[in-house]
Amino acid sequence: MSTPTPSPPASPAAVDRGPLRLRVVTPAGAGHLDGGWWPRGRDLATEVEDLVDHFPAHLGRITRVLYSPPDWDGAVPHVRVAGRQVETCSLPHDDTHHVDVLTTDRTTLRLLVVPPDFNDADGEEALLAAATPGNSHAAEDLLRTVTDEPDVDPRDRWRDDGSAGWGYETAEPPPG
């Protein structure tokens, strides 16, 4: 009879963390941001592992992630995911609240990083705004607008008409 061997503890990313909170606009390059990612914490290795594990297959496999150090706790040169390594490098400037994700199909996606402590309404609104084709605002400006403006109806659609700030238009006309 053999003695059971306890299995090693699961990594934090292996634990069910809920669905990946990611919105991407295709094709890439349709705006300043190509979408948004809302990680659940600030641990770079854990969050990159989760992103790589659950990244939509039709967008390619992630090969490299460039990040802004002020957004994360701890720096790692690579993250081991599914038997391979994904390189992680810090961005040359401290442009906070975004990552550049390089994929196997030679696409670079610039994604807004929504702070993990955002409430549900602000987080969802930030993801929606970042994934709007033609957006032209820097990540930090977009987040500031989301948190400074009152909550809007989830049926609203973000627009960027080239004016001084973000606006929104209702998907359905008002009654009457």
PyMOL commands that set and color helices and strands:
alter all, ss='L'
color gray80, all
select helices_A, chain A and resi 44-54+57-59+69-71+120-130+139-148
alter helices_A, ss='H'
color red, helices_A
select strands_A, chain A and resi 22-24+35-37+62-67+78-81+84-90+98-103+108-113+156-159+167-170
alter strands_A, ss='S'
color yellow, strands_A
deselect
rebuild
show_as cartoon
